[in-house]
Amino acid sequence: MIFMTVGLLSLGCKVNMYETEYVKDELIKRGYEIKDFSDKCDIYIINTCTVTETADTKSSKMIRRAIKENPNACIVVMGCFIEANKEGLIDGIDIAVGNRDKKKIPDLIEEYFKTKKKIVDLYKGAPENFEDMSLNDFPGRTRAFIKIEDGCDNYCTYCIIPYVRGKVVSKPFYSVIREAEELVKHGYKEIVLTGIHTGAYGRDLGKTESFADLLKALCKVDGLERIRISSIDPIELNEDVLNVLRDEKKIVNHLHIPLQAGTDEVLTLMKRKYDLKFYEDKIKEIRKIRENIAITTDLIVGFPGETDDLFNKSIEEVKKIGFAKIHVFPYSERHGTKSMELDGHLPGSIKKERSRKMLEVSKELEINYAKKFLGKTLSILVESVDSGVSFGHTENYLHVKVMKELKHNTFVNVKLESIDYPYVIGVTNE
């Protein structure tokens, strides 16, 4: 029996979270003791992110923090930051793994403690196949995740991810179904489908195993009550996917559809695959199917060439569309991307101010969307209970607070009475 302690940290996206959870699960099976990352541990594992300059800084900071916390510990670092910095690994890293063979980490740890030799398990070239992982438990969470896809083929001018994650590769169709069935057996009622470019699922599998086919198959899983898509590009919302949205009530009343820019001028500079008319028409199609669906989005502000006038037009555009929430990101320079070659890079002070203004717009839109449901009774999945107060989300992702202790991981009907931003206050007779 192995008696070693491990602290794990996942930075960035839900894909990273899923991968880290898988590694943790495998280590537990081998007898390792999982502790908090802030504790003194024998082994530290950091799954890194490089999507923005801030992500790079945090990844580097957390690696150095682990080395400082216990200089004798085995420091394991994996993920996008490592993939983007293969030639400049931080001194003190004992095991380095990029975005391939993360499943091998438990074996690499055991190899390291046998030989005490540094392991750099990095490759040239992107993964050719999906690295299949499977989980049936997410301790402490009521909402489970399934990583169904990895990689992206879009090569937007601002994005480093296709360079560090590679092309689209999909999890085998029936592996996804089996994982969902196992999660339901372990008590999960809601599943989130996640990936780097989730809606591209099946592109590498053939016409009979598309994203729409996967959604239809998952809707037939007994006991699964909610299916949530973490994010989907507008171009992936084709007729087949919209038909599933129309016919299958298990697909929740919420879609996260990245816009990234609110003007055609900036969308062109970004080399997105659509213009504003396409995006607006797609939103109209969706709202004809589900009138009150929550549509949330990602938006980059301060992109090279975005003038004050274009930024103001972007504000007008997001108000016109009427998002339920905007995730705002100041443009971040990523070396190796095409946007670095563009003219009109803006100072950080302007990007910061535009972020602040757009977040104010998001708050206004969030409150306006929530107001539509005041006086109505919706079902929440109770996710946490703290000091007699319960918290959960409706299927359209309103964050509800109930001043009453409710049973964890159950669906409860709640009447929405008022807004205490960022929460909607609900009451129930249960």
C-alpha positions as CSV (number, residue, x, y, z in Angstrom):
1,M,0.0,0.0,0.0
2,I,1.3,3.4,-1.0
3,F,1.1,6.1,1.7
4,M,1.9,9.3,-0.1
5,T,-0.1,12.5,-0.1
6,V,-1.1,14.4,-3.3
7,G,-2.3,17.9,-3.8
8,L,-4.0,18.6,-7.2
9,L,-4.9,21.9,-8.8
10,S,-6.8,22.4,-12.0
11,L,-6.6,25.7,-13.8
12,G,-8.8,27.0,-16.7
13,C,-11.6,25.2,-18.4
14,K,-14.0,22.3,-17.5
15,V,-11.9,20.0,-19.8
16,N,-9.0,20.5,-17.4
17,M,-11.2,19.9,-14.4
18,Y,-12.4,16.6,-15.9
19,E,-8.9,15.4,-16.7
20,T,-7.6,16.3,-13.2
21,E,-10.6,14.5,-11.6
22,Y,-9.7,11.4,-13.6
23,V,-6.1,11.5,-12.5
24,K,-7.2,12.0,-8.9
25,D,-9.6,9.0,-9.1
26,E,-6.8,6.8,-10.5
27,L,-4.4,7.8,-7.7
28,I,-7.1,7.1,-5.0
29,K,-7.5,3.6,-6.5
30,R,-3.7,3.1,-6.0
31,G,-3.8,4.1,-2.4
32,Y,-2.6,7.7,-2.5
33,E,-4.1,10.1,0.0
34,I,-5.6,13.3,-1.5
35,K,-5.0,16.5,0.4
36,D,-5.7,20.2,-0.2
37,F,-3.2,21.8,-2.7
38,S,-2.3,24.3,0.0
39,D,-1.1,21.5,2.4
40,K,2.4,20.2,2.5
41,C,2.2,17.1,0.2
42,D,4.6,14.5,-1.2
43,I,3.3,15.1,-4.7
44,Y,1.8,18.2,-6.4
45,I,-0.1,17.9,-9.7
46,I,-1.0,21.1,-11.6
47,N,-3.1,21.0,-14.8
48,T,-2.2,24.2,-16.5
49,C,-3.9,26.7,-18.8
50,T,-2.5,29.1,-21.4
51,V,-5.6,30.7,-22.9
52,T,-4.7,34.2,-21.7
53,E,-1.7,36.0,-20.3
54,T,-3.4,35.9,-16.9
55,A,-3.7,32.1,-17.2
56,D,0.0,31.8,-18.0
57,T,0.9,33.9,-15.0
58,K,-1.3,31.9,-12.7
59,S,0.1,28.6,-14.0
60,S,3.6,29.7,-13.5
61,K,2.8,31.1,-10.0
62,M,1.1,27.8,-8.9
63,I,4.0,25.7,-10.1
64,R,6.5,27.9,-8.2
65,R,4.3,27.9,-5.1
66,A,4.3,24.1,-5.0
67,I,8.1,23.9,-5.4
68,K,8.5,26.4,-2.6
69,E,5.9,24.7,-0.3
70,N,7.9,21.4,-0.4
71,P,11.2,21.4,-2.2
72,N,11.4,17.6,-1.8
73,A,8.1,17.0,-3.3
74,C,7.5,15.4,-6.8
75,I,6.2,18.3,-8.9
76,V,4.0,17.1,-11.8
77,V,2.8,19.6,-14.4
78,M,0.6,18.9,-17.4
79,G,-1.6,20.7,-19.9
80,C,-1.7,23.7,-22.2
81,F,0.9,25.9,-20.4
82,I,3.4,23.1,-20.7
83,E,2.5,22.4,-24.3
84,A,3.1,26.1,-25.2
85,N,6.4,26.2,-23.3
86,K,8.1,22.9,-24.1
87,E,11.5,24.6,-24.6
88,G,11.4,26.6,-21.4
89,L,10.3,24.4,-18.5
90,I,10.5,25.9,-15.0
91,D,13.3,24.5,-12.9
92,G,12.0,22.2,-10.3
93,I,9.4,20.4,-12.4
94,D,10.0,16.6,-12.0
95,I,7.4,15.3,-14.4
96,A,6.1,17.3,-17.4
97,V,3.3,16.1,-19.6
98,G,1.6,18.2,-22.3
99,N,-1.8,17.4,-23.8
100,R,-1.1,13.7,-24.6
101,D,-1.0,10.7,-22.3
102,K,-2.3,12.3,-19.2
103,K,-3.7,8.9,-18.3
104,K,-0.1,7.8,-17.8
105,I,0.5,10.2,-14.9
106,P,0.0,7.6,-12.1
107,D,2.5,5.3,-13.8
108,L,5.0,8.1,-14.4
109,I,4.8,9.0,-10.7
110,E,5.7,5.5,-9.7
111,E,8.5,5.4,-12.3
112,Y,9.9,8.7,-10.9
113,F,10.0,7.4,-7.3
114,K,11.8,4.3,-8.5
115,T,14.5,6.1,-10.5
116,K,14.4,9.7,-9.1
117,K,15.0,10.8,-12.6
118,K,13.2,13.8,-14.2
119,I,10.5,12.7,-16.8
120,V,9.7,15.0,-19.7
121,D,6.9,13.1,-21.6
122,L,6.3,15.6,-24.5
123,Y,5.7,15.0,-28.1
124,K,6.0,16.8,-31.4
125,G,2.7,17.0,-33.2
126,A,-0.9,16.8,-32.1
127,P,-2.8,13.8,-30.8
128,E,-4.3,11.6,-33.6
129,N,-6.9,10.0,-31.4
130,F,-9.0,10.9,-28.4
131,E,-7.4,10.0,-25.0
132,D,-10.4,8.1,-23.6
133,M,-11.0,8.7,-19.9
134,S,-14.1,7.7,-17.9
135,L,-15.5,8.9,-14.5
136,N,-18.5,7.8,-12.5
137,D,-18.2,10.2,-9.6
138,F,-17.5,13.8,-8.9
139,P,-17.2,14.1,-5.1
140,G,-18.9,17.2,-3.8
141,R,-20.7,18.0,-7.0
142,T,-24.3,17.5,-8.0
143,R,-23.6,18.2,-11.7
144,A,-21.4,15.7,-13.5
145,F,-19.2,16.3,-16.5
146,I,-18.3,14.2,-19.5
147,K,-15.4,15.2,-21.7
148,I,-16.7,14.2,-25.2
149,E,-14.2,16.0,-27.4
150,D,-10.7,17.6,-27.6
151,G,-9.0,20.0,-29.9
152,C,-10.2,22.7,-32.3
153,D,-9.7,23.3,-36.1
154,N,-10.9,26.9,-36.2
155,Y,-7.7,28.8,-35.8
156,C,-9.2,32.1,-34.8
157,T,-6.5,34.8,-35.0
158,Y,-6.5,35.4,-31.2
159,C,-6.5,31.8,-30.0
160,I,-3.5,29.7,-29.0
161,I,-5.6,26.6,-28.2
162,P,-5.6,24.8,-31.6
163,Y,-1.8,25.0,-31.4
164,V,-1.6,23.3,-28.0
165,R,-4.6,21.0,-28.1
166,G,-4.5,20.0,-31.8
167,K,-7.2,19.0,-34.2
168,V,-10.8,17.8,-33.3
169,V,-10.8,14.3,-31.8
170,S,-14.0,12.7,-30.4
171,K,-14.7,10.2,-27.6
172,P,-16.1,7.0,-29.0
173,F,-19.9,7.3,-29.2
174,Y,-20.8,4.4,-27.0
175,S,-18.2,5.3,-24.4
176,V,-20.0,8.5,-23.8
177,I,-23.3,6.7,-23.4
178,R,-21.9,4.1,-21.0
179,E,-20.3,6.9,-18.9
180,A,-23.6,8.7,-18.7
181,E,-25.3,5.5,-17.6
182,E,-22.7,4.9,-14.9
183,L,-23.0,8.5,-13.7
184,V,-26.8,8.1,-13.4
185,K,-26.3,4.9,-11.4
186,H,-24.1,6.9,-9.0
187,G,-26.9,9.4,-8.4
188,Y,-26.2,12.2,-10.9
189,K,-29.3,13.7,-12.5
190,E,-27.7,16.4,-14.6
191,I,-24.7,16.0,-17.0
192,V,-22.7,18.7,-18.7
193,L,-21.1,17.8,-22.0
194,T,-17.8,19.5,-22.4
195,G,-14.9,19.8,-24.8
196,I,-12.6,22.3,-26.4
197,H,-15.0,22.7,-29.4
198,T,-17.9,20.7,-28.1
199,G,-20.3,21.1,-31.0
200,A,-17.7,19.7,-33.4
201,Y,-18.1,16.3,-31.8
202,G,-18.2,13.4,-34.3
203,R,-16.5,15.3,-37.1
204,D,-13.8,12.7,-37.1
205,L,-16.1,9.7,-36.5
206,G,-18.3,9.7,-39.6
207,K,-21.7,10.9,-40.6
208,T,-23.6,8.4,-38.4
209,E,-22.1,9.7,-35.1
210,S,-22.8,13.4,-35.1
211,F,-23.3,15.7,-32.1
212,A,-27.0,15.6,-32.8
213,D,-27.0,11.8,-32.8
214,L,-25.1,11.8,-29.5
215,L,-27.7,14.2,-27.9
216,K,-30.6,12.0,-29.1
217,A,-28.9,8.9,-27.6
218,L,-28.2,10.6,-24.3
219,C,-31.8,11.7,-24.0
220,K,-32.8,8.0,-23.9
221,V,-30.6,7.3,-20.9
222,D,-33.1,6.3,-18.1
223,G,-32.8,8.4,-14.9
224,L,-30.9,11.3,-16.6
225,E,-33.0,14.3,-16.2
226,R,-30.9,17.2,-17.5
227,I,-28.4,17.5,-20.3
228,R,-26.4,20.7,-20.5
229,I,-24.0,21.7,-23.3
230,S,-21.0,23.6,-21.9
231,S,-20.5,25.8,-25.0
232,I,-21.4,25.5,-28.7
233,D,-20.4,27.7,-31.6
234,P,-23.2,29.2,-33.7
235,I,-22.0,27.3,-36.9
236,E,-22.5,24.0,-35.0
237,L,-26.1,24.7,-34.3
238,N,-27.3,23.1,-37.5
239,E,-30.8,21.9,-38.4
240,D,-30.2,18.4,-36.8
241,V,-29.1,20.0,-33.5
242,L,-32.0,22.4,-33.5
243,N,-34.4,19.6,-34.1
244,V,-33.1,17.8,-31.0
245,L,-33.5,21.1,-29.0
246,R,-37.1,21.2,-30.3
247,D,-38.0,17.6,-29.5
248,E,-36.0,16.7,-26.4
249,K,-37.0,18.3,-23.1
250,K,-34.0,16.8,-21.3
251,I,-31.8,19.4,-23.1
252,V,-31.9,22.3,-20.7
253,N,-33.3,25.7,-21.5
254,H,-29.8,27.3,-21.7
255,L,-27.2,27.5,-24.4
256,H,-23.8,29.2,-24.2
257,I,-23.0,30.5,-27.7
258,P,-19.8,32.5,-28.0
259,L,-20.1,35.7,-30.0
260,Q,-16.6,37.0,-29.3
261,A,-17.2,40.4,-31.0
262,G,-20.2,42.6,-31.6
263,T,-19.2,44.1,-34.9
264,D,-18.5,42.5,-38.3
265,E,-15.3,44.5,-38.5
266,V,-13.8,42.8,-35.5
267,L,-15.3,39.4,-36.3
268,T,-13.4,39.6,-39.7
269,L,-10.2,40.4,-37.9
270,M,-10.7,37.5,-35.6
271,K,-11.4,35.2,-38.6
272,R,-14.6,33.9,-37.0
273,K,-16.7,31.7,-39.3
274,Y,-19.8,33.9,-39.2
275,D,-21.0,37.5,-39.4
276,L,-23.5,39.3,-37.2
277,K,-26.5,38.5,-39.4
278,F,-25.8,34.8,-39.3
279,Y,-25.5,35.0,-35.5
280,E,-28.6,37.0,-35.0
281,D,-30.6,34.8,-37.4
282,K,-29.4,31.7,-35.4
283,I,-30.6,33.2,-32.1
284,K,-34.0,34.0,-33.7
285,E,-34.3,30.4,-34.9
286,I,-33.5,29.1,-31.3
287,R,-36.0,31.5,-29.7
288,K,-38.7,30.3,-32.1
289,I,-38.2,26.8,-30.7
290,R,-37.8,27.9,-27.1
291,E,-39.0,31.4,-26.4
292,N,-37.5,32.1,-23.0
293,I,-34.3,30.1,-23.4
294,A,-31.2,31.6,-21.6
295,I,-28.5,32.5,-24.1
296,T,-25.2,33.3,-22.6
297,T,-22.0,34.3,-24.5
298,D,-18.3,35.0,-24.5
299,L,-17.1,38.4,-25.6
300,I,-13.5,39.7,-26.1
301,V,-13.0,43.5,-25.7
302,G,-10.0,45.6,-26.7
303,F,-9.1,43.4,-29.7
304,P,-6.5,45.0,-32.0
305,G,-8.3,47.5,-34.3
306,E,-11.4,47.9,-32.0
307,T,-12.0,51.6,-32.0
308,D,-14.2,53.5,-29.4
309,D,-16.9,53.5,-32.0
310,L,-16.7,49.8,-32.7
311,F,-16.7,49.1,-28.9
312,N,-19.9,51.2,-28.5
313,K,-21.5,49.4,-31.4
314,S,-20.6,46.1,-29.7
315,I,-22.5,47.3,-26.5
316,E,-25.5,48.1,-28.7
317,E,-25.3,44.7,-30.3
318,V,-25.3,42.6,-27.1
319,K,-28.2,44.7,-25.8
320,K,-30.1,44.1,-29.1
321,I,-29.5,40.3,-28.9
322,G,-30.5,40.3,-25.2
323,F,-28.1,37.8,-23.6
324,A,-28.8,36.3,-20.2
325,K,-25.2,36.8,-19.3
326,I,-21.9,37.8,-20.9
327,H,-18.5,36.4,-20.0
328,V,-16.2,39.3,-20.7
329,F,-12.5,38.8,-21.6
330,P,-10.0,41.6,-22.3
331,Y,-7.9,40.7,-25.4
332,S,-4.8,38.9,-24.4
333,E,-1.7,38.7,-26.6
334,R,-0.7,35.1,-27.4
335,H,2.6,34.7,-29.1
336,G,2.3,32.5,-32.2
337,T,-1.2,33.7,-33.0
338,K,-2.1,35.8,-36.1
339,S,-3.6,38.6,-34.1
340,M,-0.1,39.5,-32.9
341,E,0.6,40.7,-36.4
342,L,-2.4,43.1,-36.6
343,D,-2.1,46.8,-36.2
344,G,-3.9,48.8,-33.5
345,H,-3.0,46.9,-30.3
346,L,-4.5,48.7,-27.3
347,P,-3.0,49.6,-23.9
348,G,-4.0,47.6,-20.9
349,S,-5.8,50.6,-19.4
350,I,-8.3,50.8,-22.3
351,K,-8.9,47.0,-22.2
352,K,-9.5,47.2,-18.5
353,E,-12.0,50.0,-18.8
354,R,-13.9,48.4,-21.6
355,S,-14.1,45.2,-19.6
356,R,-15.6,47.1,-16.7
357,K,-18.2,48.8,-19.0
358,M,-19.2,45.5,-20.6
359,L,-19.5,43.8,-17.3
360,E,-21.9,46.5,-16.2
361,V,-23.9,45.8,-19.4
362,S,-23.9,42.1,-18.5
363,K,-25.3,42.8,-15.0
364,E,-28.1,44.8,-16.5
365,L,-28.9,42.1,-19.0
366,E,-28.8,39.4,-16.3
367,I,-31.2,41.3,-14.1
368,N,-33.5,42.0,-17.1
369,Y,-33.6,38.3,-18.0
370,A,-34.2,37.2,-14.4
371,K,-37.1,39.6,-14.0
372,K,-39.0,37.7,-16.7
373,F,-39.4,34.8,-14.3
374,L,-40.5,36.6,-11.1
375,G,-43.7,35.2,-9.9
376,K,-43.2,31.9,-11.8
377,T,-42.4,28.5,-10.3
378,L,-39.4,26.7,-11.7
379,S,-37.5,23.6,-10.7
380,I,-34.0,23.9,-9.2
381,L,-31.4,21.2,-8.6
382,V,-30.3,21.7,-5.0
383,E,-26.5,22.0,-5.2
384,S,-25.4,23.2,-1.8
385,V,-26.8,23.9,1.6
386,D,-25.1,26.3,4.0
387,S,-26.4,27.3,7.5
388,G,-29.9,26.6,6.6
389,V,-29.8,28.4,3.2
390,S,-30.1,26.3,0.0
391,F,-28.6,27.1,-3.5
392,G,-29.3,25.7,-6.9
393,H,-29.8,26.4,-10.5
394,T,-32.9,26.3,-12.7
395,E,-32.5,24.6,-16.0
396,N,-32.1,28.0,-17.6
397,Y,-29.3,28.7,-15.2
398,L,-30.8,31.2,-12.9
399,H,-28.9,31.0,-9.6
400,V,-31.5,30.6,-6.9
401,K,-31.2,31.1,-3.2
402,V,-33.8,29.7,-0.8
403,M,-33.8,30.7,2.8
404,K,-34.6,27.1,3.9
405,E,-32.7,23.9,4.2
406,L,-33.6,21.6,1.3
407,K,-32.4,18.1,0.5
408,H,-29.1,18.1,-1.4
409,N,-29.1,16.7,-5.0
410,T,-32.9,16.8,-5.4
411,F,-35.2,18.8,-7.7
412,V,-37.4,21.2,-5.9
413,N,-40.1,23.5,-7.3
414,V,-39.4,27.1,-6.2
415,K,-41.4,30.2,-6.7
416,L,-39.2,33.1,-7.8
417,E,-40.0,36.2,-5.8
418,S,-37.2,38.8,-6.0
419,I,-33.7,39.5,-7.2
420,D,-30.7,39.9,-4.8
421,Y,-28.0,40.0,-7.5
422,P,-26.4,37.6,-8.4
423,Y,-29.1,35.5,-6.9
424,V,-32.8,35.1,-7.5
425,I,-34.7,34.6,-4.2
426,G,-37.1,31.7,-4.2
427,V,-39.6,30.2,-1.8
428,T,-41.0,26.7,-1.5
429,N,-43.6,24.8,0.5
430,E,-41.4,21.7,0.6
